[in-house]
């Protein structure tokens, strides 16, 4: 069989779907089903305008927080902590035993550490001049 390797900067959605589906199938056969489920925490004003949110998912007993954003108008009001708590509560209802997140923002790092997240790894200069820190936190089972 002859193979060609190509590098794309604009893959098609079909290509991304195939890669994702094939990897999920492999992983499921290797370690069991992920039972991956999206998780969103949204903060809206009285006009339903989105002012803050978390986007992530639960899989294999873990909550992964991919994005956490707070509008400038809500900063300094403990909103990130409140959203993290809501996401963690939902994750424990889903049977998760841990959560993880990463950041290269020093302020966000302090927020996550105040919420009980502990660093487990770092990448220097990611982006240049910053350190990307990976953090995790054990979650307590729902009672």
N, C-alpha and C positions, 0 to 999 in steps of 0.2 A: 504494500500500500504506500502510495506517495502522499505526503502531507505537506501543506504550506502553512507557515506561521505568518499571520498578519497582525498589525497593531492598528487599532481604530481609535479615533478621538470622538466619534459620534456613532456608537453602536445602535443597531435597531432595537426596538422594544422586543421583537421576537428573539434576537440573539441573547438579550439579557434574561428573558423568560426561560429560554432553554437552559442556559448555564445555571440559573437559580434552581430550576426544577430538577435538573440532573444532580446537582450537588445535594439538594434536599433528599432526593431518593437514595443517593449513596449514604449520606449521614444517617438516615432513618434505618437503613439496613445494618449500619455499623454500630450505632448506639441506641437505636430505638426512635420512635416518632418524637419530633420536637414539640408537637402540639402548639406551634407558634400562633400567637394571637396578638393583634395590634392593641396598643394601649395609648390612649390620648387623654390628657388632662387639659381642659380648656377653661380660661378665665375670660368672661365677657362682661361688658358694661350693660347698662339698661337698654341700649340700642342694639345689642347682640354683636357689637364690635369686639373682635378678639384682641385682648390686651396682654395675654400671657399664655404660655402653654408648654406642655411636655409631649413629645412624640417618642414612642418606643414600642417595645413588644415584650411579651413573656414567651419563653421557650426553655425546655429542659430544666424547669424548676428555677429559672432565673429571670429577673426583670432587667432588661437593658434599656437605659435611658439614652436615646440617640440625640435628641435635641431638647434643650430647655431654654426658653426665651421669656424675658419679662420686659414689657414696655417701660420706657423711662418714667412714665407717670406713676408706675407702681413700685419702682425701686425703693429700697429702704423700708418696705412695709412687710417684710418677712414672707413675701409671696412665693419665692422659690422654695422655701422650707415647707410652706403649706401645700404647694403642689407636689413636692417630693413625698410628703406624708400621704397624700391622697393616692399617688401612684403606688407607693409601697403597700398601703392598705388593700388596694385592689389586687396587687400581685400576691399577697398572702392569701386572699380569698381564692385565688387561682392555684394555690398550692406551692407558690415559690418559696424557696429557702434563702435566696440571696438576690442582691441587686448590684449592678455595676454601671459606671458612668466614666467619661473621660472629659478633660478640659485642658486648655492652654491659657485660660484666663485666671490670673492670680486671685481676683475677687471671688470668682465662682469656686475656686479650689477651697477657699476658706469657708464658704457657705456649705459646701458638701461635707467638709470635715466637721463642721459644727453639727451636721445632721447625722454624724456617726460613720461616715464613709472613711475608709482607711486606704492610703495609697498602696498599690502593689506593683507598680511599674512606672517608668518614665521614658520618654524619648526626648532627648535634647534637640534644640533647634527645629522644633516641629510646631509652628512655623519658626523661621529664622529668628533668633533672639528670645524665643519662648521655650518653655518645657511643657510638653503634653504629659499630663499625669493621669494614670488609670487608677480608679478607686473602686472598692467594693464594700459591701455592708451585708452582714447576715440579717435575714428577716425572721421575725418570730412568727410561728404558726398562728393562724386565726383561732380565736377561742370562741 
